[in-house]
Amino acid sequence: MNIHKEHPPESEDLLAPPEWTMELLHAEGQQIAVVKCRGEPMCRLSLAAAETDQEEARRLLADKACQWIWEYRNRSKQG
């Protein structure tokens, strides 16, 4: 699932390229996002808020994923 399909980031700087995707999982009261680049898992992010609905969890995790991707891409440019 494209990260920005339903929730574009507030800043253009955080716009993830289209090859970055996010898969949502649910396990033991946590919402988990598997962030992938070209289908290859790159990281997992979680949200431990059992009362958060699926849409809200997706929005929050998409924001976290965009921030992580931005940091990852900038870290790669420095090294």
C-alpha positions, 0 to 999 in steps of 0.5 A, spaced: 500 500 500 502 506 498 504 510 504 500 517 501 494 513 498 489 516 503 494 521 507 499 525 504 504 528 508 504 536 511 510 537 508 513 536 501 520 534 504 516 528 507 513 526 501 516 518 500 517 516 493 512 511 490 517 505 491 516 506 498 510 502 501 507 500 508 503 494 510 499 494 516 499 488 521 495 488 528 498 483 533 497 483 541 494 490 541 499 494 537 498 496 530 505 495 526 507 498 519 512 494 515 515 499 511 518 497 504 522 499 499 521 496 492 518 490 496 524 489 501 522 490 508 526 496 511 523 497 518 517 496 522 514 501 526 509 500 531 503 504 535 501 501 542 494 504 542 489 499 543 483 504 543 486 507 536 481 505 530 484 502 524 484 509 520 487 513 525 493 508 526 494 508 519 494 515 519 499 516 525 503 510 522 504 513 515 506 520 519 512 516 522 514 512 516 514 518 512 519 521 517 523 515 518 524 514 510 526 522 510 531 520 515 534 514 512 534 517 505 538 523 508 543 518 512 544 515 506 546 521 502 551 523 508 555 516 508 
